[in-house]
Amino acid sequence: MRLALFGGSFDPPHLGHLAFARFVCEALAPDQLVWLPAGRQWQKPDQVMAAGSHRAAMVERLIAPEPQFRLDERELHRRGPSFTADTLREFAVENPGAELMFLIGQDQYARLPTWYQVETVVSLATLVVVPRGGEAVVTPPGLPPHRLRVLALPDVPISSTAVRDAVAQGQDISPMVGAEVASYIASHRLYEKK
């Protein structure tokens, strides 16, 4: 069993996330790709996000037609800060013998030595790092020995920030998030200017 774990704020999830997840499935052929909306991120304690229930519901709508994708809400229900080490430990116990692949961007990889129990993170999962537009991936100093895969993803110029800005300006976001997520955002009046 090979599981790819895709964590993120997903505030909101968009077609760039979907393109990335599909690309990972083609490149690495996991048995399942698990979307993990982040709970309270300990490195960004002041970050204001849409409620976890909304972010999970939007991910669910985005991935509904894709049988190899699964939503996992465990980090949203955790009390206190959410740590990747805890999540990976849980997945390892629940899926004995499975190969865990943890997907991260180059920015996160550069900060990895500062993460809580980073030794646990790198011992339990292969790190799949996505470089920024053709940049070389450099292993940060102080990171324990680890398994690494680098995946050069075709550039998808969509970001959650751009989606939120477009909503605040009253623009049509369907081309960025798809019809289902756009409808959900509109019906719940998410990201509108207060």
LUMGU-930398 format. One record per residue (C-alpha): residue number from 1; chain; x, y, z. Coordinates in steps of 0.02 Angstrom, whole numbers, plus 50000, padded with zeros to 5 digits. Each point is the difference from the previous one (the first is absolute). Example, Ala and Ser with C-alpha at 12.3 -4.5 7.8 and 13.67 -1.06 7.14 Angstrom:
// LUMGU-930398
    n  chain     c1     c2     c3
    1      A  50615  49775  50390
    2      A  50069  50172  49967
//
This chain:
// LUMGU-930398
    n  chain     c1     c2     c3
    1      A  50000  50000  50000
    2      A  50068  50171  49951
    3      A  49917  50154  50072
    4      A  50036  50178  49943
    5      A  49953  50128  50134
    6      A  49957  50174  49937
    7      A  49981  50126  50140
    8      A  49959  50184  49987
    9      A  49887  50140  50056
   10      A  49889  49976  49846
   11      A  49927  50172  50035
   12      A  49925  49976  49873
   13      A  50054  49847  49901
   14      A  50019  50041  49815
   15      A  50035  49922  49830
   16      A  50188  50022  50027
   17      A  49989  49883  50151
   18      A  49901  49877  49894
   19      A  50126  50007  49856
   20      A  50141  49970  50126
   21      A  49911  49850  50078
   22      A  49967  49923  49828
   23      A  50181  50028  49950
   24      A  50060  49912  50160
   25      A  49886  49852  49961
   26      A  50071  49984  49824
   27      A  50181  50019  50058
   28      A  49999  49895  50159
   29      A  49850  49883  49976
   30      A  49943  49998  50182
   31      A  49855  49886  50044
   32      A  49915  50152  50073
   33      A  50032  50186  50017
   34      A  49935  50068  50165
   35      A  49953  50184  50015
   36      A  50033  50065  50176
   37      A  49929  50173  50036
   38      A  50107  50079  50135
   39      A  49936  50033  50174
   40      A  50080  50135  50106
   41      A  50172  50023  49923
   42      A  50127  50022  50140
   43      A  50120  50100  49889
   44      A  49861  50121  49948
   45      A  49901  50026  50162
   46      A  49926  50166  49941
   47      A  49941  49936  49831
   48      A  49814  50027  49977
   49      A  49920  49866  49891
   50      A  49824  49950  49952
   51      A  49927  49876  50124
   52      A  50067  49823  49982
   53      A  49826  49935  49959
   54      A  49992  50117  49849
   55      A  50175  49956  49940
   56      A  49963  49813  50014
   57      A  49834  50021  49908
   58      A  50087  50094  49859
   59      A  50136  49866  49984
   60      A  49863  49868  49995
   61      A  49914  50089  49856
   62      A  50164  50025  49906
   63      A  50054  49817  50009
   64      A  49829  49915  49988
   65      A  50024  49934  49822
   66      A  50174  49929  50038
   67      A  49994  49822  50073
   68      A  50186  49998  50047
   69      A  49979  50153  50113
   70      A  49938  49996  50180
   71      A  49965  50138  50126
   72      A  50064  49976  50177
   73      A  49942  50125  50132
   74      A  50104  49941  50149
   75      A  50104  50159  50013
   76      A  49843  50107  50005
   77      A  49936  49906  50153
   78      A  50162  50003  50099
   79      A  50004  50108  50155
   80      A  50143  50125  50002
   81      A  50130  50018  49864
   82      A  50011  49874  49859
   83      A  50167  49912  49979
   84      A  50049  49899  49846
   85      A  50098  49878  50111
   86      A  49838  49953  50091
   87      A  49906  49977  49836
   88      A  50135  49891  49924
   89      A  50010  49893  50158
   90      A  49812  49971  49990
   91      A  50008  49952  49816
   92      A  50145  49881  50034
   93      A  49901  49911  50138
   94      A  49840  49993  49897
   95      A  50090  49936  49843
   96      A  50138  49881  50059
   97      A  50131  49972  49866
   98      A  49933  50138  49887
   99      A  50121  50117  49914
  100      A  49955  50178  50051
  101      A  50044  50143  49882
  102      A  49983  50175  50072
  103      A  49977  50137  49869
  104      A  50077  50170  50037
  105      A  50049  50155  49905
  106      A  50178  50062  49990
  107      A  49965  50139  50128
  108      A  49940  49873  50129
  109      A  50148  49888  49964
  110      A  50120  50144  50035
  111      A  49918  50026  50171
  112      A  49988  49815  50043
  113      A  50143  49999  50127
  114      A  49894  50117  50110
  115      A  49850  49881  50002
  116      A  49940  49911  50155
  117      A  50078  49826  50013
  118      A  50076  50012  49826
  119      A  50093  49836  50032
  120      A  49831  49912  50010
  121      A  49939  50084  49841
  122      A  50151  49946  49897
  123      A  50006  49825  50074
  124      A  49818  49961  49960
  125      A  49980  50074  49825
  126      A  50088  50028  49836
  127      A  50002  50188  49971
  128      A  49933  50049  49829
  129      A  50059  50177  49967
  130      A  49932  50111  49863
  131      A  50125  50133  49946
  132      A  49951  50175  49951
  133      A  50008  50035  49814
  134      A  50156  49906  49951
  135      A  50101  50042  50157
  136      A  50115  49865  50067
  137      A  49946  49917  50162
  138      A  50134  50025  50132
  139      A  49997  49894  50159
  140      A  49994  50120  50148
  141      A  50141  49990  50127
  142      A  49956  49905  50158
  143      A  49872  49885  49919
  144      A  50023  49818  50055
  145      A  50033  49869  49864
  146      A  49840  49968  49902
  147      A  49924  49925  49845
  148      A  49967  50133  49868
  149      A  49909  50008  49833
  150      A  49997  50161  49900
  151      A  49852  50027  49885
  152      A  50009  50140  49874
  153      A  49820  50054  49980
  154      A  49940  50098  49848
  155      A  49966  50179  50056
  156      A  49818  50033  50046
  157      A  49978  50186  50033
  158      A  49858  49989  50128
  159      A  50011  50033  50186
  160      A  49876  50000  50144
  161      A  50045  50182  50031
  162      A  49954  50045  49820
  163      A  49833  49908  50020
  164      A  49959  50093  50162
  165      A  50047  50166  49919
  166      A  49889  49962  49849
  167      A  49852  49959  50113
  168      A  50026  50162  50097
  169      A  49995  50094  49834
  170      A  49841  49912  49944
  171      A  50083  49906  49855
  172      A  49950  49831  49931
  173      A  50115  49871  50080
  174      A  49932  49846  49909
  175      A  50152  49991  49883
  176      A  50112  49994  50154
  177      A  49906  49879  50114
  178      A  49871  49912  49892
  179      A  49811  50020  50004
  180      A  49966  49897  50158
  181      A  50124  50092  50111
  182      A  49949  50170  49927
  183      A  49818  49961  50039
  184      A  50045  49948  50178
  185      A  50100  50160  50030
  186      A  49858  50107  49933
  187      A  49863  49911  50099
  188      A  50099  50017  50163
  189      A  50062  50175  49958
  190      A  50179  49953  50036
  191      A  50142  50124  49969
  192      A  49883  50145  49964
  193      A  50054  50172  50058
  194      A  49934  50031  50176
//
